Every structure is written in C-alpha cells, then in structure tokens.
Amino acid sequence: MNEQHTDEEHKQEMDGVSNEERETVTEEPILEADVPEGTEEDARYAGLLKLADENQQRFLRAQADFDNFRRRTMKEKEELAQYASLKLIGQLLPVVDNFGRAIEAAKAGGDVESFSKGVDMIFRQFEGVLEAEGLKPMDAVGQPFNPDFHQAIMTVESDEHEEGIVVEEIQKGFMLKDKVLRPAMVKVSG
C-alpha cells in the first residue's frame, strides 16, 4: 500500500485503533528489510528484482553493442568515401602515362600524323576506362526534346525536323549507369 495519507486522515484511522495496536503502527514506511523473510511474496519479489537486474544488464550490453556497431559503420563509411575513387584512379594511370609519352613525342618534333593517331588511341583508351565504370554518352540529335536529359539553349527553325526535336548538340551529355551526370546542351527545332 503506497497511498499517502494526510495527518488528519491518519488521526481518524488511529481513533478506531486500541492502544496496543497504536504502538505497532508507525508513520515510517515499511522497508524491504522490515518484511519478514521466507514468505512466498518475498521470494517472488526477490525473483522479480533479479529478473529486472538481468534485463537491465542485457539492455546496457545491447546498447553498448549498438553504439560500437554505429561507430564502426561510421568509420567504414568515411573510409569508403575517402578511397572510393581508388579503383578508377588506378585504371586512369596508364592513360596518364600514355599522355605523358605523347607530349614527349610532340616535343621531340615527331610526325604529326603519328602523333594524331597516338592521341586518338589514348582517347579511346580513356573512353574505355570510363565506359567500364558505367559512363555512357547520350545520343541527342534527332531525339524528341526531354528536359530530364537535354538542356535547350536555343530554338531554331528547321524544315527537316518536327517541332520539339533536337537538331544540334552543342555539348555532349553523359549518363552514369542510370542517372544523368550531365544533360546534353542542345538546339531544338521550333
């Protein structure tokens, strides 16, 4: 019984109690240690206390495990973001090496045609690396204008194309896997 009584209520209760009973009634609350041991309620109470303590410990361990997991995943995520371009950079290094060789060949005063061929080969190598990473150029000319893929910079009159068709591509657009990396800058028939 955890009800709190005012002094007046307590006085009224005491009026109906004999002197002997009055001496046994105290105003102090009954503490856990004051309850006689060995009763069934005491055993149940002790069991519940033990269970509550075990559950508290389990909760604290689970919370600590979760905090450790969260810190570990945050660290892994930061490392992944920091070194995400590692593979791509590794694939681009041979392209950089080839550009360096081409510049040295141009300084030595080599044949312009072979220099042009070499630069073209390097460009194709570079495109191959980017394609392997999921980069694809958009084909815009002749397609209906789509603001999700194209950025119109002007409209032009065209007898060849219907209205709303891309007539000319000023700057190539690119897709990275299934997302637009850069929209194509185009002229549209009006």
Residue pairs with C-beta under 8 A, 6 or more apart in sequence:
5 13
10 27
14 22
14 25
17 25
32 45
35 41
35 42
36 42
88 129
88 133
91 129
91 132
91 133
92 126
92 129
94 125
95 122
95 125
95 126
95 129
98 118
98 121
98 122
98 125
99 122
101 118
102 115
102 118
102 119
102 122
105 114
105 115
105 118
106 115
133 176
134 176
134 177
135 174
135 175
135 176
135 181
136 174
136 175
136 176
137 172
137 173
137 174
137 175
138 149
138 172
138 173
138 174
138 175
138 184
140 149
140 150
140 166
140 169
140 172
140 173
140 184
140 186
141 166
141 167
141 168
141 169
141 186
142 161
142 165
142 166
143 150
143 165
143 166
144 164
144 165
144 166
145 152
145 164
145 165
145 166
145 186
145 188
148 180
148 183
149 173
149 180
149 183
149 184
150 166
150 173
150 183
150 184
150 185
150 186
150 188
151 183
151 184
151 185
151 186
152 186
152 187
152 188
153 170
153 185
153 186
153 187
154 187
154 188
155 187
155 188
155 189
155 190
156 167
156 168
156 187
156 188
156 189
156 190
157 189
157 190
158 165
158 167
158 189
158 190
160 167
161 167
161 189
162 189
163 189
163 190
164 188
164 189
165 188
165 189
166 184
166 186
166 187
166 188
166 189
167 186
167 187
167 188
167 189
168 186
168 187
169 184
169 185
169 186
170 185
170 186
170 187
171 182
171 184
171 185
172 184
173 180
173 181
173 182
173 183
173 184
173 185
174 180
174 181
174 182
175 181
